[in-house]
Every structure is written in structure tokens, then in C-alpha cells.
Amino acid sequence: MFKQFFLFLGISLFPSLSFSSNPQCHLSEPVISLSGPVSFVLKELNLSHDKHWMAASHQHHFLDSQFKGKKLGGGVYISMKEFQKIKKKSVVFFDESYELKERLQYIQKQNPNISKLVEIKTRGLTPFSAYIEVFKNIYPFLNQCDEGRKKLDKWVKSIEDESKNINFKHDTILFYLGSLQSKNNLMMVNDGFSLAWIKKKKYQPYPSDLHYVSPSQKVLSKLKGKVLEIGLVEKKGAGFKPIALGKNKYDIQISYLLIPGIPQIQFMHFFHSWYLANDEQF
């Protein structure tokens, strides 16, 4: 069984970190965030109530009741009608996507209230690099938020230091998207937190140069040493909930795991703690 303390991690993985203690921190102009990483940073800077945060994607369920903006639906198929809800000229942040970029460029030509499109490129980045990329893009639109930024930077740095100091007993750790009880799941390799640990040479990765891969049973059978298999199960409100399925096989129910930046950094912190707490069992 897991140590009792870590059973409680399932209660809430993402309470507000609330890094901005400066009530003067605000957005300098109206923005719309269709980007999960951007919305997370704005939330943690306590800007959910900012009058200039005009709208966010309806998929950003992590935004609390303080968020007063509109929720826009449609994803990559977002319609012109959704932007008609916005009455102020706004900057639109969106995650890297060829289809969404084309769609937004088309809408921008028809809608004078879209002043600028900002694409957030986090594909193939570690969570720490993704966090830096997000701030690089939103910083010009922040005012008097340096205090919150410094606190958030310090928190990120502390978890990056954790990742440098952690020593895994396993020679290889495999992260599957979906339960280990399912078949034909993709594997995360050179992306997100997996890439962060691989770059720090914390374990031998699945042999591939791809970000995500359909693993070969033949290759898996040839992996040497001790192998830990983790199934990542996206579940709203799950927090961080490990479920043992067998020797060195676990599902972890998790919320917002595939959002680069802050959510994946938080996941790394809880994974470090869970792994160390169960060190004797591995």
C-alpha cells in the first residue's frame, strides 16, 4: 500500500498557487486565452478577475469562479460567432496548431476586434522551457506583475532542482497516455516531463527520437534492467492518484496533465514525492 500521506494527494493536485501578492498586478490590454499554458499562468498571477481578460477556452475547466470573462467553444473549429461575444479589441493567445492558426487568421480578417494573434509553441519542450516560452509571450501584456513572476520563477526553479537531485532506482521509466489496462496507447518520450528527466539522464528512455510513439513489443522486450511502467489517465478532479496494477506497473489518475508548463511542473513535484515515499517497494 502507498504511504498514507500520499493517498491524500488525490484530493487536489492543482489548488491555486497564488504567486502574485501585488494587488496592482494587471493586464495592460484586453486578451483572449485559447492557450492552456497561458491561462494557467494568468490564473496563478491572480488575474482571473482582471477586467482585461476578456475570454478563455471553455476547455479551461481549471479556471475558478473568480474568472469573469466569456468562455469560447469550438477548439480548432472555433466559429466567427464566438468572437462576436467580445466587444473590445483583444490579443488572442493560442497553442501551436496549423489548423487553428489558419482558422484564427481567417477570423481576424473578418473581425476588427482581434488586434493580434500570438501562437504559443511548446511542442517538444520540457515543462520548464515551456514555462519560459509562455512568459516570453505574455510579459509585454503584464503590468506591475514582477513580484508574482519572481515568486513563480522561484517555485519553478525549486522543482527543477528536485528533478536534478532525484535518483530513480529504475533503469527505464515508460509513460503511456491512457491506462495500462488499455491496448495500443501512445507513449510520451521526447516531450514534457519525460523529456525533462531524459535530458537530465535520470533513466534510459524508450529508443525513439519522436515526441510520442506507438511502442513496439519487440523493442520493449529488449529493454535492459528494471523497468517502471506508468499509465497516465486524464481525469477531471482526480488530483494525483496512483493505482497499483502489478509489480512496477501503475496507473496515475491526473488532471490537466497534457497542458505544458505549470501543470506538468506540478506533476513532476508530486511524482518525485510519490516515488521517494515508495522507494522501498520499488
C-alpha positions as CSV (number, residue, x, y, z in Angstrom):
1,M,0.0,0.0,0.0
2,F,1.1,3.6,-0.5
3,K,2.1,5.5,2.5
4,Q,-0.9,7.3,4.0
5,F,0.3,10.8,3.3
6,F,0.4,10.2,-0.4
7,L,-3.1,8.8,-0.5
8,F,-4.2,12.4,0.2
9,L,-2.6,13.7,-3.0
10,G,-5.7,12.6,-4.8
11,I,-7.7,15.3,-3.1
12,S,-6.5,18.2,-5.2
13,L,-3.4,18.5,-7.4
14,F,-4.0,22.0,-8.6
15,P,-5.1,24.3,-5.8
16,S,-4.3,27.9,-6.8
17,L,-0.6,28.5,-6.2
18,S,-1.4,32.3,-6.0
19,F,2.0,33.8,-6.6
20,S,1.0,37.4,-7.0
21,S,0.7,39.3,-3.8
22,N,0.8,42.7,-5.5
23,P,-2.9,43.8,-6.0
24,Q,-1.7,46.2,-8.7
25,C,-0.7,43.4,-11.0
26,H,-2.9,43.6,-14.1
27,L,-3.2,43.1,-17.8
28,S,-2.2,46.1,-19.8
29,E,-4.7,45.4,-22.6
30,P,-7.6,43.1,-23.4
31,V,-6.6,39.4,-24.0
32,I,-8.3,36.2,-25.0
33,S,-6.6,33.0,-24.0
34,L,-7.3,29.9,-26.0
35,S,-4.0,28.5,-24.7
36,G,-4.0,26.2,-21.6
37,P,-0.4,27.2,-20.6
38,V,-1.2,30.9,-20.8
39,S,-4.5,30.6,-18.8
40,F,-2.6,28.7,-16.1
41,V,0.0,31.4,-15.7
42,L,-2.6,34.2,-15.7
43,K,-4.6,32.3,-13.1
44,E,-1.6,31.8,-10.8
45,L,-0.8,35.5,-11.1
46,N,-4.3,36.1,-9.6
47,L,-5.6,37.7,-12.8
48,S,-8.8,35.6,-13.1
49,H,-10.8,38.7,-12.1
50,D,-8.9,41.1,-14.3
51,K,-11.3,43.1,-16.5
52,H,-8.9,42.9,-19.4
53,W,-9.1,39.0,-19.5
54,M,-12.0,39.0,-21.9
55,A,-12.3,35.3,-22.6
56,A,-10.8,31.8,-22.4
57,S,-11.4,28.4,-23.9
58,H,-14.4,26.5,-22.5
59,Q,-11.9,23.6,-22.1
60,H,-10.1,25.5,-19.3
61,H,-12.1,23.9,-16.5
62,F,-9.3,24.8,-14.0
63,L,-10.4,28.5,-14.0
64,D,-12.1,29.2,-10.8
65,S,-15.3,31.1,-10.0
66,Q,-13.3,34.4,-9.9
67,F,-12.9,34.3,-13.7
68,K,-15.4,36.8,-15.1
69,G,-14.7,36.5,-18.8
70,K,-16.5,34.7,-21.5
71,K,-16.0,31.0,-22.3
72,L,-15.4,30.3,-26.0
73,G,-16.1,26.9,-27.5
74,G,-15.2,25.2,-30.7
75,G,-11.5,24.3,-30.3
76,V,-9.7,24.2,-33.7
77,Y,-13.2,24.7,-35.3
78,I,-14.0,27.9,-33.4
79,S,-16.5,30.0,-35.2
80,M,-16.8,33.6,-36.1
81,K,-19.8,33.8,-33.9
82,E,-17.8,33.0,-30.8
83,F,-15.7,36.1,-31.3
84,Q,-18.8,38.3,-31.7
85,K,-19.2,37.9,-27.9
86,I,-16.1,40.1,-27.5
87,K,-16.7,43.8,-27.7
88,K,-13.1,45.1,-27.2
89,K,-10.1,44.9,-29.5
90,S,-8.1,41.9,-28.0
91,V,-4.9,40.0,-28.3
92,V,-5.6,36.2,-28.8
93,F,-3.2,33.6,-27.4
94,F,-3.5,30.1,-28.8
95,D,-1.5,26.9,-28.7
96,E,0.6,25.7,-31.6
97,S,-1.7,24.2,-34.3
98,Y,-1.6,24.7,-38.0
99,E,-5.4,24.2,-38.3
100,L,-6.2,26.6,-35.5
101,K,-3.8,29.2,-36.8
102,E,-5.3,29.2,-40.2
103,R,-8.8,29.4,-38.7
104,L,-7.9,32.4,-36.5
105,Q,-6.1,34.2,-39.3
106,Y,-9.3,33.9,-41.4
107,I,-11.5,35.2,-38.5
108,Q,-9.0,38.1,-37.8
109,K,-9.5,39.3,-41.4
110,Q,-13.3,39.5,-40.8
111,N,-13.2,40.7,-37.1
112,P,-11.6,44.1,-36.3
113,N,-11.7,43.2,-32.6
114,I,-8.8,40.7,-32.9
115,S,-5.8,43.1,-32.7
116,K,-3.0,40.4,-32.7
117,L,-2.6,36.6,-32.8
118,V,0.1,35.1,-30.5
119,E,1.0,31.4,-31.1
120,I,2.4,29.6,-28.0
121,K,4.9,27.0,-29.2
122,T,5.6,24.4,-26.6
123,R,5.8,21.2,-28.7
124,G,9.0,19.2,-27.9
125,L,9.8,21.3,-24.9
126,T,10.4,20.4,-21.2
127,P,7.8,21.9,-18.8
128,F,10.5,24.3,-17.6
129,S,11.2,25.5,-21.1
130,A,7.5,25.7,-21.9
131,Y,7.0,27.9,-18.8
132,I,9.7,30.3,-20.1
133,E,8.2,30.3,-23.5
134,V,4.8,31.3,-22.1
135,F,6.2,34.2,-20.1
136,K,8.2,35.4,-23.0
137,N,4.9,35.8,-24.9
138,I,2.7,37.2,-22.2
139,Y,5.2,39.5,-20.4
140,P,4.6,42.5,-22.8
141,F,0.9,42.4,-21.7
142,L,1.5,42.4,-18.0
143,N,1.9,45.4,-15.7
144,Q,3.3,45.6,-12.2
145,C,3.4,41.7,-12.1
146,D,7.2,41.3,-11.5
147,E,6.7,40.4,-7.8
148,G,4.4,37.5,-8.7
149,R,6.7,36.5,-11.6
150,K,9.7,36.3,-9.3
151,K,7.8,34.1,-6.8
152,L,6.6,31.8,-9.6
153,D,10.1,31.6,-11.0
154,K,11.4,30.6,-7.6
155,W,8.8,27.8,-7.3
156,V,9.7,26.5,-10.8
157,K,13.4,26.6,-10.0
158,S,12.9,24.6,-6.8
159,I,11.1,21.8,-8.7
160,E,13.7,21.9,-11.5
161,D,16.4,21.4,-8.7
162,E,14.3,18.5,-7.4
163,S,14.4,16.9,-10.8
164,K,18.2,17.3,-10.9
165,N,18.6,15.6,-7.5
166,I,16.1,12.8,-7.8
167,N,17.7,9.3,-8.3
168,F,15.3,6.7,-9.7
169,K,16.0,3.1,-9.0
170,H,14.6,2.1,-12.3
171,D,16.8,1.9,-15.4
172,T,13.8,2.9,-17.6
173,I,10.5,4.6,-17.0
174,L,7.8,4.4,-19.6
175,F,4.9,6.8,-19.6
176,Y,1.8,5.7,-21.6
177,L,-1.1,8.0,-22.5
178,G,-4.0,6.1,-21.0
179,S,-4.5,3.2,-18.6
180,L,-2.0,0.3,-18.8
181,Q,-5.1,-1.9,-18.9
182,S,-5.9,-0.5,-22.4
183,K,-4.2,-1.5,-25.6
184,N,-2.3,0.4,-28.2
185,N,-1.6,3.5,-26.1
186,L,0.8,6.1,-27.3
187,M,4.0,6.6,-25.2
188,M,5.3,10.0,-24.3
189,V,9.1,10.1,-24.9
190,N,10.7,13.3,-26.1
191,D,8.2,15.8,-24.8
192,G,7.1,17.3,-21.5
193,F,8.2,15.9,-18.1
194,S,9.5,12.7,-19.8
195,L,11.9,14.8,-21.9
196,A,13.0,16.8,-18.8
197,W,14.1,13.6,-17.0
198,I,15.7,12.2,-20.1
199,K,17.7,15.3,-20.6
200,K,19.0,15.0,-17.1
201,K,19.9,11.4,-17.8
202,K,17.7,10.1,-14.9
203,Y,16.9,6.9,-16.8
204,Q,17.2,5.3,-20.2
205,P,14.3,6.2,-22.5
206,Y,12.4,4.1,-24.9
207,P,14.7,4.2,-28.0
208,S,13.0,6.8,-30.3
209,D,13.6,10.4,-31.5
210,L,9.8,11.1,-31.7
211,H,7.8,13.1,-29.2
212,Y,5.2,10.4,-28.9
213,V,5.5,6.9,-30.3
214,S,3.4,3.7,-30.7
215,P,5.8,1.3,-28.8
216,S,6.9,-2.0,-30.4
217,Q,6.6,-5.1,-28.3
218,K,9.9,-6.4,-29.8
219,V,11.7,-3.2,-28.6
220,L,10.1,-3.4,-25.2
221,S,11.2,-7.0,-24.7
222,K,14.8,-5.9,-25.3
223,L,14.9,-3.2,-22.7
224,K,17.5,-3.9,-20.1
225,G,17.4,-3.6,-16.3
226,K,14.5,-2.5,-14.1
227,V,11.5,-1.0,-16.0
228,L,8.7,1.0,-14.4
229,E,5.5,1.4,-16.5
230,I,3.1,4.3,-15.8
231,G,-0.3,4.7,-17.4
232,L,-1.4,8.4,-17.4
233,V,-5.2,8.6,-17.0
234,E,-6.6,12.1,-17.6
235,K,-9.5,12.5,-15.1
236,K,-11.1,15.8,-14.1
237,G,-10.8,16.4,-10.4
238,A,-8.6,13.4,-9.9
239,G,-5.7,15.3,-8.5
240,F,-2.7,12.8,-8.3
241,K,-4.0,9.3,-7.7
242,P,-1.6,6.3,-8.2
243,I,-3.2,2.9,-8.6
244,A,-1.1,-0.2,-8.4
245,L,-1.7,-2.7,-11.2
246,G,1.2,-5.1,-10.5
247,K,4.9,-5.2,-9.9
248,N,6.3,-1.9,-11.4
249,K,3.0,-1.2,-13.1
250,Y,0.9,1.8,-12.1
251,D,-1.9,3.9,-13.4
252,I,-1.9,7.5,-12.2
253,Q,-5.1,9.4,-12.5
254,I,-4.3,13.0,-13.0
255,S,-5.9,16.3,-14.1
256,Y,-4.7,18.6,-16.9
257,L,-1.5,16.6,-17.4
258,L,-1.1,17.4,-21.1
259,I,-1.1,21.1,-20.6
260,P,2.6,22.2,-20.9
261,G,4.3,24.4,-18.3
262,I,2.8,24.7,-14.8
263,P,0.6,21.6,-14.7
264,Q,3.5,19.3,-15.8
265,I,5.9,21.0,-13.4
266,Q,3.4,20.4,-10.6
267,F,3.1,16.7,-11.8
268,M,6.9,16.3,-11.6
269,H,6.9,17.5,-8.0
270,F,4.2,15.1,-6.9
271,F,5.8,12.2,-8.9
272,H,9.2,12.9,-7.1
273,S,7.4,12.8,-3.7
274,W,5.4,9.7,-4.5
275,Y,8.4,7.8,-5.9
276,L,10.6,8.7,-2.8
277,A,7.8,7.7,-0.4
278,N,7.5,4.3,-2.1
279,D,11.2,3.8,-2.6
280,E,11.4,0.6,-0.5
281,Q,8.7,-1.1,-2.6
282,F,10.4,-0.5,-6.0
